[in-house]
Amino acid sequence: MIQNLHESITLIERNWRDAHVLVIGDVMVDRYIWGEVERISPEAPVPVVRAVHNSEQPGGAANVAMNITGLGARATALGFCGNDPECDVIEGSLRSANVVCDLTVVPSHPTTTKLRILGGKQQMLRLDVERTDGYPRQAYDDLIEKMREHVHSASAVVLSDYGKGVLTEDVCQAAIQVARRHGIPLLVDPKQRSFTRYRGATTICPNVMELSIATGVPPGDLDLLLAAGQKLSAELDLEYMTATLSEKGIALLRRESRYVAPAVARQVFDVSGAGDTVIATLALAIAGGLDPQTAIQLANVAAGIVVSKVGTVPINRDELLSSLTPEIDLRAEEKVLSPGSLKTRVAAWRAAGDRIVFTNGCFDLLHIGHITLLQEARREGDRLVIGINSDASVSALKGPTRPIVGQDERARILAALAAVDAVVVFDTPTPLELILELRPDVIVKGGDYNENTVVGAKEMRAWNGRVKIVPTVEGFSTTKLIARANAQ
């Protein structure tokens, strides 16, 4: 359950495009060899994985940045890489994902690389190529200088610490102080045994084991561990701590209070990159002005999406919107959309493989004929979009005494129907412009039309759409209802 669903949906559909997150930390390459296990090796008691295909993608801080652009915002990635082909992989992938990539090349160190070998969906082995003995002083100076250049346009800063040597105390404190001066949130995904280098951050986002190591409290006693997290949050001058609790959800820890957002139930295939998705979603939510409780609820939904995939795969905005659909369906006001928001919502439905049905009309004084039309229309696909004429448009069509019910009320009444997925008001004489924008799979109209008189029917052929005519329910119309009321 998302506490402030309307604000969350508005942020996802419109405002995230204005956000810019600066991601600083340990970038790396995540490589996978996907194979099948059919026998045990005669040379040693180990499974033999027959390789089927390979894949590689940015990981660590680079994956955080990929999640941010996948969610529809802008991201800049800073960190170190080697003078090697792996650095080219990261830079090429980030730029393809519209991430601004400003990495510092350090020839003395290889680009951190993790190779995972999977048999089916089970990880069999991981091989790491890295050096964690620190970088030259000049590399750190260059990183801090780049951070100060890019932070001016940032809405939030994320420190993604994988313990590979990029985020020293000097780098962390330089970033935290700059973020504070600019009044923007700074979030940390920690990997250090001590969190002292992150003092003054907006929030730190440890998992259970990281919080246990930092506090010295065993992970088995969750109540005691969260209490220790609250105390640590106060000691480090954080606004709050956000601790991920695996299947138990995410905890928001303040000095005097705590709140746990339950996890979204999903089948878990791979937790790789889940923390990256959580902190990316949190950063955008907090930068967009959502309260922390709603932010962690949204991050929970995002985490549930990525753990259901195999490998390090960033989330995208359409997936997040689709996952919120059950909650949207329960709230009529979330189904009344502007044309721009409708286009975004329809893109999310299409990404999930849904077929889009469209119908339109004045829908002034809803009656059984309208209900029958909408129920039949919904059976023609997976999502039903209704375009309703604006008040001005209705008056032009029906005369100055119409509509009886205003456009906002008509939209909310229609949106409350279970068969309806979205309602949009149009002000033009016909919905043709809207139809061309949405490109529905099916247009449904009542029996007083035929295919030659349906607006958009000819244009639908360009994308293999079709028209469905639903028989009219005799004896029911808005005109008759008005006449009956006047007769009384």
N, C-alpha and C positions, 0 to 999 in steps of 0.2 A: 504494500500500500504506500503510495507516494503522498506525503502530507500536503504539499502545495502543488497539486498536479497541473493546474492551469499555468502557473508561473513556469513550471518545468517544461511543459510542452511548448510554450511561447519561446522560451530560451532555446530549446533544441531546434525548433523550426525556423527561427528568425535571428535571434541575437548572437548565437555562437559564431555566426559568420563575421562578426565584428571583433571577436576575441583573438588575442595573440598571446601565446604562452611560450616563454623562454625556457627551454629544457637544457640543463647542464648536468653532465655526469659521464658515466662509463658506457660508451657506445661499444657495440660488439656485433659480430655476425653469428646468427643462429643457423647452423647447417643441420640438415636431416638426411639420413639414408633410410628410406622406407623399404621394408622387405618382408619376407615370409619365413617362418621357422617351420621346418618339416622334419628335422633330425638333430641329434646330438653329435658333436664332433668326435671322431675316433682318436683325435690327438690329445684332447683334454675334455673334462666333463662340462662343456659349455655348449649352448645352442648354436647352430649354424644358421646365420641369417642370409638368405638369398636376396641380394639387392634387386629391387624392382625399379625405383626411381629416386632421384635426389631433389632436394630443394634447399634454398637458402634465403634468408631475409634478415633485415636489421633487428637486433635485439638490445636489451638493456635500455639505456636512455634513448637510443634511436627508436626503439619500439614505443616508448612513451610518446615521442613526437609523432609517430605514425598513427597512434590512437587519436591524438588531438586533431590532426587533419582529417582522419577518417570520420570524426564526429562533426566535421564541417567548419572547424575554426582554423586559425593559422598557427604555425609552430616554427620556432628556430631552434636548431640543435647545436650545442657546443660541447666539445670534448676532445679527446686525443685519439689518433689512429696511427698505424705504422705506415712506412713507405712501401706498401705491398698491395697485391691484388684485392685483399680483403677490404682495404680502405676504399678502393674503387667500387666494390659491391655496396658498401654502406652509402657512399655519396650518391651513387647512381640510383639506388632504391629510394633514398630520401627525396631526392629531387623529383623522381617520378611520382612521388606521393605529395608533391607540392610543399615539402618541408624545406625551409631555408637552412642550408647546411654550411656551417662555418667551423669546420674541424681544424685542429692544429696537428700537423703531421710531425711525429717524433720518430726519426729514423732508427733510434737505438732500441725501440720497443715494437713488437709485432702488434697488429690489431687483434684485440681480444676476440677469440673465436671459440664457440662451443659446438662440438659435433655430437649429435645424438643419433643412435642407431635404434630403429624401432622394428620389432617383429609384429606385424599386424598393427594394433593400436597400443602395444605394450613397449615402453622404453626399456631397451636391453643394456645400453651402455652409453656413457657420456665421456667425451674426450675434450679437454680444455687446452687451448694454446694461449698463453698469456705470460706477462711479467707483472708482478705486483710489488716490486721493490722501489717504487717511486719514480718520478719523472724529473728531468732537468729543471732547474729553477727558472730558466728562460721560458720553458713551456707553460709553467704556471703563471708567469707574468703575462704572457700572451693571452692565456685563457681569461684572466681577470680583466684585461683591457677590452677584450671582445665582449665580455659580459656587460661592462659599463657602457659600451656602445649600443648594444641591442636592447638593454632594459628600458630605454626611454620610450619605446613603442609597445612595451609588454603590458598585458592585463594581469599576468600572474607569472611566477617563477617556480619551476620544479627542479629540485635537486634529486637526481636519480643515482643513488649510491649503491653500486654493486661490489664495493670493496676492492676495486682494481687500482686504486691509487690516485684517481683524478680529484676526488673531493676531500682535500686536506682541510684541516681546521682553518687555515688562512683563506682558502677558496670559499669555504662555507660561510665564514663570518663576513667576508667581503660581499658575497651575494645577499646575505641576510640584511646587512646594514644598508645596502643600496636599495633593496626592496622596501625596507621600512621608510627610507627617505622619500621614495616615490609613492608610498601609500598603497602598495599592491601586495596581495597575499603571496607568501612563499611556503611551498609544501615540500616535505622531505620524505623520500622512500629510503629508510636507513639500512645499512648493513654492518655498522660498527658495533663493537661490544659496549661501548659507551656512547651516549647520545650528546655528550657535552659540546661537541663541535657544532651542533645544530641549535644551540641556545638562541632564543629570540625569534625562531621561526613561527609562522602562523600555526602550522600543525606538523607533526611527525606521524607517519603512517606505518608503524611496524606490524608484522604478523605476530602470532602468539609466541613463537620461539624467539624472535628478535626482542620482544618485550620482556620475555622471561630472562634472557641473557643480560639485558640492560638493567633490570631491577633485582636480579638474583632470586626471584620468586619462581618456584616450580610451575610449569605450564599446566599441571593437572588441577591445581586449585584456582579456577578461573575467577572466582569472586575476589580472592586475595590478590591475584595478579592484576585485575582491573583497578583495585584500590591502590596498588603500588603505581600503576600507570597514572592515576589521578594525582598522586603525590609528586611523581616525576614531572608531570605536566606543569605543575606550579613551580617546581624548582628550576625548570628550564625556561620559565617566562614564556610559555606557549599560550596561545589563545585557547587551544584545546588539543587533545591527541585523538587521532582516529586509528584504532587498532582493528586489523582484519582478523576475524576469528574462524576462518575456514567455513565449515558447514553451519556455524552458529551465527554468521553474519558479520556486521561491522559495529564496533563500539565507539561512541563519542564520549570522550572522557574530559570533563572539566574539573576544576578544583573542588567544587562543591556538588557536582552532580554527574550522573552517567546515564547514557541511553544506548540501548542495543537495537539496531535495525536487523530483523531476522533475514537470513539468507533467502534468496529466491530459489526454490527447488528446481534443480536441473540434473540431468545425468552428466556426471563428470568424466571426461575422457583425458584431459590434460590441463594441469594448473599452470603450465608455462606461460608467462606473460600476464597472468591474471592481476598481479600487483601493479603492473604497468597500466592496465586498463582502469583499475580503481583510482590510481592517483591522477591519471589524465582526466577522468570524468569529474573527480573532486575539484581539480584545478579549474576546469571550465565552469562548473556549477557555482563555486565560491566566487570566482571572478565575475560571474554574471549576476551576483547579488542574491543567490538562494541562501536560505538559512542553513547552518551546518547539518541539522537533522534531515532536512529534505535532500541535501547534497549526498549524505551517506546512503540514503534510501535509493537514490538514483544510481550511485556507484555500485550498490548491491545488484541491481538489475543488470548493469553493464557486465559485472564480473560473472554473473550467471550465464551470460551469452558466450563469453570467450572460453570458459572451462568446458563447455559442451563441444568444443572443437579440438582437433589434434594439432599440436605444434603451436609456435608463437604466431598467432594471427590477430592483428589489431581489429578492434570493433569499428563499425561504421554507423552513421546516424540513422540510416533506414532500419538497421537491425534493432537499434535502441527504441525507435518509435514503434516498430512492430511488437516489441515485447511489452510496451505500455498499452497496447490496444485493448486488452481485457478491462483495464481500469478506465480507459477513455469511453468504452461502450456503456459503462454504468453512469456516466455523467453527460447529460444532454448538452450542457453548455460547451463541452469540449468537442462536440461534433459540428458546431456552427463555426464555419471557417471563412477567412478572407480568401480571395482567389490565390494569393501567393502561398498561404499556409496549406490550402487544399492541394496545390501542385506538389508540395513537399510530402504531404500525407499519402497522396496517390503513388508517388515514387517509392515510398516505403512499402506500400501494399504490393506494388508490382515486383519489388525486389524479393518479396516473400512468395511470389508466384500466384498472387490473387488476380482474378478477372474482375474488371471494373464495369459496372452497369450504371447508366445515366438516364435520368428522366427529369422532366421539368414541368413547371406550371405555376399558376397563381396560388393554389391551395388556400383559397380564402374560404373560411368556414369548412373545416375538415369534415368529410362525411364518409359513409361506407364505400362509396365508389372510389374515393381516394385510397382508402385502406386496402381495398382489393387490388388496385393497380400497384401499390407499393409492395404488397406481399408477393404478387406475381413477378414483379420486376426483380425482387431480391433472389428469387429462385433461378434467375438467368445467369447468376455469377456469384462471386464471393463478397463483393463490396458494392453497396448501393449509394450513389451520390445523387442528391436532389438539387437542381437549380431552381430557385424561386424568383419570380419577378419582384423587383423592388416596388414600393408603394407608388412611385411616380410611373413606373412601367404599367402597373395594374390599372391606374387611373386612365392612362392613355388607351389601354385596350378595352376597359370595361365601363368607363365613364367616371365623372367626378364624384359619385357617391361611393365608389369602391377604392380601396379594399375596406371591408368591414373590420378586419383584423390587421394590425400593422405588421410590417415585415419582420421586425425583431421577434414579436410574439409568434408569428407563423413559423419562423425558423426554429424557435425553441420547441414548439409543439411537435413539429415533424422530427426533430432530433431526438425527442424522447421515445420515439417508436423503435422497437427492437429490430425491425427490418432495415432501419436506416443507419448508414455509417457516417455520412457527412452531408451537411446542408450549406449551400452557398447562395448569396443573393446576387443577382445580376441586374444591371440597370439599362441594358440595351433592349431594343424591341424584340430580338430573338436571342437564344443562347448559343448561336453559332460560334462566336468568338471563344466562349467557354469550352465548347465541344472540341474545337481545334486545339485548344491549349491542353485539355485533359486526354484526348484521344481514347475515349472509352472503348471497351470491347463490344458492348451492346448498348443500343438506345431503345428504351421502352416507352411507348405511348399508348393512349387509350383507343378504343374501337371507333371513335369518330375521326380518326386519322387513317391514312393508308401510307404505304412506303414512299409514295411520290410527294406527299404533303408534309412529311416529317423533316423538320429543319436538321441538317447535318447528315441526312441519309446518303446523299451523293458523295459527300466528302469522306464518309466512313469507309468507302471502298478502298481508299488509298492505304489504309492500314488493316484491311481485311476484317473490319468490324461488321456488325449486322444490326438490323432493326427488328424488333419484336412488337407486334401489335396485340394488346390485351383487350378482349371484349369488354365493352362498357356495361356496368351494372345499371340496368334500366330503372328509371324512376328516381334517380338520385343526382342532384346537381346543386351547386351553390345558389344558382339563380332561383331554383324552386324553393330552397330553404328560406331565402330572403322573402320571396313572395308569400310563403306560408306565414312567416313571422309578421309581415305587414298586414295580412288579412285578419290577424287576430287583434 
